Amino acid sequence: MIFSSLLFVFWFIPIFFTIYWLVPVKFKNIVLFIGSIVFYGWGEPKYLILLTISILVNYYAGILMHHYKGRADKPVLVCALIFDVGMLFFFKYINFFIENINAVSGAGISKVDITLPLGISFYTFQIMSYVIDLYRGKVEVEKSFVNLGTYLCMFPQLIAGPIVVYSDVSAALRERKITLTDVEEGLKLFVLGLGSKVLIANNAGEYWKELEQIGYGRISAPLAWLGMLAYTLQIYFDFNGYSMMAIGLGRMLGFEFPKNFNLPYTSRSVTEYWRRWHMTLSGWFRDYLYIPLGGNRKGKIRTIFNLFIVWFVTGFWHGADWNFILWGLYFFVLLMIERAGFSKLLEKNRILSHIYSLLAIGFGWMLFAITDLKALALYLSRLFTAGSSPEALYYLRNYGVVFILGCLLSSGIGNRIYSKIKDRAFITVPVLTVIFILSIAYLADASFNPFLYFRF
């Protein structure tokens, strides 16, 4: 089940929230746990057992770590992390390694017939944060299986984030209040996120899909540049829209989820961009990988090495293919160039810094989007192919409004306007109603409705 579906909007939300809001406080976690299981199991019931085992293993690991604190808690932590990482490795990366071993050695090892469980990258990181923080003494042991299961399975952020570490919600899991203001603000965020996803991301994605159908070898430079713009807008409004819906739903449940995006395309450097894009993932890698490796505390060479590891893992976390590793290392190189002094030049020139950042981000998204390296090289070459392109006008007529709207909203104009009118119900209610109706009309009519981050 996905948020941008008629099933979720008109069936799951009304039924679930009616029950959730009516039951006494002491039963809310049970209702949320069961509702989240239904939400996840609707699309992939066979992987519910995997989710259940993950909860059980980490729940009992936490109990044992608490019981043997200072004596044998570290071995228990290591075992829990081996299990968590091992499950992620098997389901997400085993066939990648088999393919590469076969390519290098000609071994002919058969690939494993498995599909990637939805959200495994996200919920694995979340449950790891619990056992790691428990070992560090940052959180108390969760003695309620239902509470820990609710944390891991909570449907708003189960499939595609934001990554919510246990310490963010541990207090609310035990006691929370839901006000009418929470419900109102949550509904607003959900509708805005739905509109971002359905009206902008999906339409921009349709152009990118058309380019794939035409074939990269047959497109002109103008079409290729428009394609880079389209994918850049699609992935932002797709993932940011999902995060807004997740945060809104969380607010309606009584939880405050962390912000995941902060106008990343307004950045003036790649360094700034990664402080604004998918902030919960960046924070997770900082707290649970970069700092434990030594951060910047052990000299320049070690810092560079630590950053290399972080960006290699960041790329590999996104997908089991070489293009994702290249994407991560591409940003590592750019960050090193900025650290070497280029950032000082960017600080002096606002226009140059914005152009550089947008181009760097756009080229990065091409590395991300095109998994076949030969096709990637072909696409990049088409960006610099000479010649006119009369068909570009055709696509501009069809998608120009979406591109302009996407550029304006990603620049922060929409945020500034909304901040001025959000407390004026006579304006916001009609605007949000129109966005909701248009989104539903699109969902009822269109068949193109992917969520890009589901495959990660």
ABEGO torsion letter per residue (X at the ends): XBABBAAAAAAAAAAAAAAAAABBAAAAAAAAAAAAAAAAAAABAAAAAAAAAAAAAAAAAAAAAAAABGAAAAAAAAAAAAAAAAAAAAAAAAAAAAAAAAAAAGAGBBBBBBBBBBGAAAAAAAAAAAAAAAAAGABBBBABAAAAAAAAABAAAAAAOBBBBAAAAAAAAABBBBBAAAAAAAAAAAAAAAAAAAAAAAAAAAAAAAAAAAEAAABBAAAAAAAAAAAAAAAAAAAAAAAAAAAAAAAAAGBBBBBABBGAAABABAAAAAAABGAAAAAAAAAAAAAAAGEAAAEAAAAAAAAAAAAAAAAAAABBBAAAAAAAAAAAAAAAAAAAGAAAAAAABAAAAAAAAAAAAAAAAAAAABABAAAAAAAAAAAABBEBBAAAAAAAAAAAAAAAAAAAAAAGAAAAAAAAAAABAAAAAAAAAAAAAAAAAAAAABABBBBAAAAX
